[in-house]
Amino acid sequence: MPTTPSQETDRLRNALRQGLGVLEQAQERVAFQAVYSEVGRVVTVSAGVVTSDGPSGVKSMELLEIGKSRRRGLAFDVAEDRVGIVLLDEAEELSAGDYVRRTGEVLQVPVGGAAVGRIIDPLGLPLDGRGPVRASQQLPAERPAPAILDRAPVEEPLQTGLKVVDALIPVGRGQRELILGDRQTGKTAVALDAILNQKDTGVICIYCGVGKRVSAVARVVRDLQRAGAMDYTAVVLASEEDPPGRQFVAPYAAMTIAEYVMSQGKDALVIFDDLTRHARAYRELSLLLGRPPGREAFPGDIFYIHSRLLERSTHMRDDLGGGSVTALPIIETEEQNISAYIPTNLISITDGQIYLSPDLFRKGILPAVDVGRSVSRVGGKTQLPAYRRVAGDLRLAYSQFEELESFSRFGTRLDEATRKTLDRGRRVREILKQPRRDTIPAAEQVAVLHAVNEGVLDDIHLEDIAKAEQAIRLRVRRELPELMQSIEQGEKLTDEDAEAIRKEASKAVYETFGYGG
């Protein structure tokens, strides 16, 4: 039966009343609240940096989101009428007029066991194709260094497995030891051997590649994987293809991962490879943001960016966990000029330096450590007691040998004592040579160095020194296991122990060559 117009009107009124009732009930259940967000607008976009006219309340080093693609950046320069932003992502899809939004957060990185064995970028994103890093905790990339009164003396050794380092330039847990030298002199190889030698020691390692070629880092990761070192190593990478902003924050992110290990009462070793490229990335950002250039066009606070990084490595007091972070920063020199701007800055920040000489490298003396230019300002306090007996005078004697060898090249007639000194020095140099990825336990190092000091190798031809070393290591490991264990545990080397090592070394040499010893 057709409805009249009045009936249709009543039906519509009833439906409207029902709809309004439903809406009122929904409003009662949902509390509407206005969201306040500070935004600014992009003014200019450059290679790696952006300038904007806000947000007005932004804070220095705050994490910002830019544009519809939400590119991330850090507020570097906060002025009254503009904000200089360092991009952590590529500048693609950004243009003038895009919105800049505050996040109210600082850059954070995942820490803990989830980062170990992984290859990540400074933002915590995976680079190894194994899915996201599921860390239970994230910490700020930039953190204040521990207070002076919270620190303990550096007294426990961090063995690198390299004879020339452990005997002559010892590194302690909590120390900052600079590795420097010209390009292609084996700087990364020394740091890599230090990582490999931490197997079964409980030390967690972090390798930070800054501005490196991806292929170079891939070789490092391959070597770590082959040696089983990725089980205790995290790799943080900002390659040369990444924006300079990522290269700048990478070392701080790696240090945060190491600091978390220290906070758990454990020991960490962090490698920065290398801080020369880090300084160049910061110089690029500073010049793009219009900061005034100083010496060699570096900004005036270039010293501060490295000191606030390396001061975070230390050894904590026992009541604060007793953990430590040992830092081995790497820098590249030009034409052996260690008095250049960046090298002198880092030499003054660190507790010593291991200098690798291109002249020694070309002669095949590997690792190419120049003992005369290398130093550990912590010194013998971090060495095992047995080292102090066999290596106490070795450094001075070796440096004197090098000077004497240079003098002897003039063809001067040498007396018998001088010739013996030169012959002994050449054998010490041969014994300090060491192939890559062939780290040696501390006790075997002590045995070999004691043998050469006692003249056991004086009659051995130079080309046979490496073979004699292997024979000595094998014999003392087989015949003196208890003594080797006591040396590793920090026991002193008595006269009887030293004589036992000399006798076994002499027997090893005689059995191998039929003479000498």
Residue, then its C-alpha position, 0 to 999 in steps of 0.5 A: m500500500p503506497t505511503t503518503p507524504s506525511q508518513e514518509t516524512d515521519r519515517l525519515r525523522n525516526a531514522l534521523r533520530q536513531g542515527l543521532g542517538v548512535l552518534e551521541q553514544a559513540q561520542e561518549r565512548v571516544a574522547f577526541q583530543a587535538v594533537y599538537s605538532e611543531v613543523g617547519r618548512v624546507v628552505t634549501v636541499s643540498a647534498g647531505v644537508v637541509t635547511s628549514d625555517g623551523p620547527s621553532g622549538v627544535k633542540s640540537m641533535e634532535l631527530l627530525e622527519i622530513g617530507k612525505s617519505r619521512r626522511r630522517g635528519l639531525a638538527f645540527d645548527v639551531a639558529e633563531d630563524r633557521v635550522g641546519i639539518v644533517l640528513l641520515d637518509e638520501a635526499e631523493e624526493l625532498s624539495a623546498g616546501d616539504y614539512v619538517r616534523r619534530t620527533g622529540e627523540v634523539l638517534q638511538v641504536p639497538v644494543g645487547g646480544a641481538a647486535v652481536g653477529r650482525i652487520i647493521d648501519p648506524l641507525g640499527l637497520p640490518l645490512d646482512g639480509r637476515g631480517p630486523v635486529r630484534a633488540s630488547q633495548q635501544l640507547p642514544a648514540e651520543r652519551p656523556a663519558p663516564a665520570i672520572l671517579d667512576r673509572a678504575p686504573v687500566e691494569e688487565p692486558l688485552q692480548t692482540g696475539l701479535k708479538v711486536v705489540d704484546a711485548l713492546i707496545p702493550v694494550g690494556r683493557g680500557q685503553r685507547e691505542l691509536i693505529l696510524g700509518d700511510r695507506q696500504t700499510g696493514k692498519t686494518a690487518v693489525a686491528l683484525d688480528a686483535i679481534l681474532n685473538q679475543k676468541d674464547t676470552g669473553v671480549i665482545c668486539i665491535y668493528c665500525g667501518v666509516g667511509k670504507r668501500v663495501s668490498a673492503v668491509a666484505r673482505v673483513v667480514r669474510d675473514l671474521q666469519r672464516a675464523g668464527a669471530m662473528d660469534y662475538t663481533a658486531v659490525v657497524l657500517a657506513s660506507e663511502e656510498d652512504p650520506p656523510g651524516r651516516q658516516f658521522v654518526a657511525p662511530y658514536a653508534a658503535m661506541t654505544i653498543a660497546e658501552y652497553v657491554m661494559s655496563q653489563g660488567k663485561d669487556a668490549l673492544v671497538i675498532f674505528d676504521d677509520l677516523t680520518r674519513h670520519a673527520r672528512a665527513y664532518r668537514e663536508l657537513s660543516l662546510l655545507l652548513g656554512r660553518p666557518p672553516g679553520r685549519e685545513a678547512f676543518p671546523g674549529d670543533i674537530f678535536y671535540i668530536h673525537s675527544r667526546l667519542l674516545e673519552r667514552s672508552t674506559h675501565m669502570r670500578d668494580d662496584l660499577g660492574g668492572g667492565s671496560v671498553t678498549a678503543l683502537p681508532i685507525i687513522e691514515t697519514e700522508e707521506q708519513n706525516i704524523s705531525a699533521y692536524i688530525p693525527t696530532n689531535l688523535i695522538s693527544i687524545t689517545d693513550g699511545q700509538i702503533y705506527l706502521s711504516p711504509d718503508l718496513f712494509r715494502k721490505g716485507i717486515l710484517p706487521a710493519v710496526d715502527v717500534g721507535r715511533s710507537v708507544s703505549r702510555v699505559g706501558g708494562k702495567t697491563q702486561l703479564p708478569a712473564y713479559r716483563r722479564v723477557a721484553g723489559d730491555l727488548r724495546l730499547a735494544y731493538s731501537q738501538f739495533e735499528e740505529l746501529e744498522s743504519f750507521s753500519r750501511f756506510g761501510t764502516r769497519l765494525d768490531e766483533a761486539t758490534r757485529k754480534t749486536l747486529d746479528r742478534g738484532r736481525r734475528v729479533r726482527e725476524i722473530l717479530k715478523q708474523p703472518r696475518r691471521d696467525t695470532i700467538p698465545a701469550a705463553e708461546q710469545v714469551a717462550v720465543l722471545h726468551a729464546v732469542n734473547e738467550g741466543v738460542l737462535d744466534d746460529i740459525h740462518l735468517e731464512d730459517i728463523a720462522k721454522a725455528e719459531q714454529a719448532i720452539r712453540l710446538r715443543v714448549r706447548r708439548e713439554l711444558p704445558e703447566l708452565m705455559q698455563s701458569i704464564e697465561q694465568g699471570e704467574k711470574l717467570t722464575d729463574e728455573d722457569a726461564e732455564a726450562i724454556r731455554k733448554e726446551a728451545s735449544k732442543a727444538v732447534y737442534e732436533t730441527f736443524g741438527y745444529g745451533g741451540 
